Amino acid sequence: MTSFVDRVNLQVIAGKGGNGCASVHREKFKPLGGPDGGNGGHGGDVVLVVDPNAHTLLDFHFQRRLQAGNGKQGQGSNRDGAAGGTIRVPVPNGTAVYDAQGDQITDLTGVGTEITIARGGRGGRGNAALVSSKRRVPGFAELGEPGDEMEITLELKSVADVGLVGFPSAGKSSLIAAMSAARPKIADYPFTTLTPNLGVVSAGETTYTIADVPGLIPGAAQGKGLGLEFLRHIERCAVLAHVIDCASLETDRDPASDIDALEHELTEYGGLAEKPRIVVLNKVDIPDGRELAEYVRPDLDKYGWPVFEVSAVSREGLRELSFAFAAAVDRHRAEQPPPEATRAVLRPKAVDDSGFEVRKVKPAFEGDVEFIVSGRKPERWVGQTSFDNEEAVGYLADRLANLGIEDELAKQGAVPGSVVRIAGHEFEWEPTDPSVIATVGPRGTDARFDRSDRRGADERLAERKSRRAELLDQVAKDEEASGKRRRG
């Protein structure tokens, strides 16, 4: 038996960009022919696309991780790495996408609609692309950027024009089978329908889709029965039809009370108050059912909704009901605004937007003041830097200085040796000396680096991290001991 899955949580991982290559062209009689390291390939994207052949999210129930391919590393002789493979993931029409916080990212409706949900990381530039007037033969290359990684939730909301709601065994599936070519499961016991059913109906020149919701019971909006799981499938409907069982053997129920109970659940769910209603009194082919329908007609006038007496078995009244649905759908479609043409929206940066922010903070366990630098550019540059290469680190320092970060640090009171954090990396700040030519020396080195000072800085950073870890361990032990005393 095919399972129906309409809500899944997924981990989406785009591909990582490939690293650039640091290479120097060599051939006979030309030992130093110039840099020729190629760029790394870009990581693959993860794209969600509406596919007419997808009707459920069942495939994602067994595969909760979507990962695109990584870019390949660049090579010598100016050969760029291959791009990672982009994966195009088919989803059903009417799929809503939410982020980990529950905020809606997009609503995928319409065959062919697609969204790049996770973008692959850029490939790092090879040293051939890093040549400048100051660095004629760079001895380093950029690292590839990581791709986007996020948790998302896919939620399927059926795209139907008419939604049938009613108590279990009211005859909703029988109506769909009688009015369309759909063949849902029909049986004489409650909760036969465990998944929403869709059918296509033509009435005159209007064609529309009709869907039913598995039987609602009082408390469905709070999670009782099956209604809560499938009420989302009528959110997009143009009209809702209350299907009332006029041949029910339950003596404590009547059509008016059934409608009141259903309306209460729809109100509790929310967002359905403005949709027009139609009342369908079903099973009038049974003598008791016809008698009850005629008896309660005056009581239903208080709602002000059209009322139809029908029988899914004898097909009595189905033609009139079909055209009533078509008229309601036509009115709804006429009220919808015309689709807007896709336009490119340009959002220029503010004049005073520097592209970064420097915050001065005081750590909880140390007296030293720290500075945290945030911003797309500095964080990306740090991620592209190989810190095993002095020249690459010097190049990063030049880029940060040109962006204005060093001036801002000095303005906020930073002094040589101050701790600066960027993208999870911790540095001891040393102002860049523009008078020193950085590229003097062998490839991969930087004349501004003093090896002994660098080793001392590394040792000081390691010592600071060790002290912080010891303090955190001591705080955890104190909290644990305090908790034991309170429990004792």
Salt bridges, closest charged atoms under 4 A:
ASP6 OD2 - ARG232 NH1 2.83
ASP6 OD2 - HIS233 NE2 2.80
GLU27 OE1 - HIS25 NE2 2.54
ASP36 OD2 - HIS25 ND1 3.71
ASP107 OD1 - ARG236 NH2 2.84
GLU114 OE1 - ARG88 NH2 2.61
GLU142 OE2 - ARG125 NH2 2.84
GLU142 OE2 - ARG399 NH1 3.26
GLU145 OE1 - ARG376 NH2 3.53
GLU145 OE2 - ARG380 NH1 3.65
GLU155 OE2 - ARG7 NH1 2.23
GLU155 OE1 - LYS157 NZ 3.92
GLU155 OE2 - ARG232 NE 3.47
ASP161 OD2 - ARG333 NH2 3.03
GLU235 OE1 - LYS157 NZ 2.90
ASP245 OD2 - LYS283 NZ 3.33
GLU250 OE2 - ARG253 NH1 3.12
ASP258 OD2 - ARG253 NH2 2.89
GLU263 OE2 - HIS242 NE2 2.62
GLU263 OE2 - ARG277 NE 2.99
GLU309 OE2 - ARG297 NH1 3.21
GLU316 OE1 - ARG290 NH2 2.68
GLU340 OE1 - ARG343 NH2 3.96
GLU366 OE1 - ARG464 NE 3.64
GLU366 OE1 - ARG467 NH2 3.97
GLU366 OE2 - ARG468 NH2 3.60
ASP368 OD2 - ARG464 NH2 3.68
GLU370 OE1 - ARG421 NE 2.84
GLU370 OE2 - ARG468 NH2 3.08
GLU390 OE1 - ARG451 NH2 2.99
GLU390 OE2 - ARG454 NH1 3.42
ASP398 OD2 - ARG135 NH2 3.09
ASP398 OD1 - ARG448 NH1 2.68
GLU408 OE1 - LYS411 NZ 3.87
GLU426 OE1 - ARG421 NH2 2.63
GLU426 OE1 - ARG468 NH1 3.92
GLU428 OE1 - ARG460 NH2 2.83
GLU428 OE2 - ARG464 NH1 3.72
ASP446 OD2 - ARG448 NH2 2.97
GLU463 OE2 - ARG467 NH1 3.57
GLU480 OE2 - LYS484 NZ 3.78
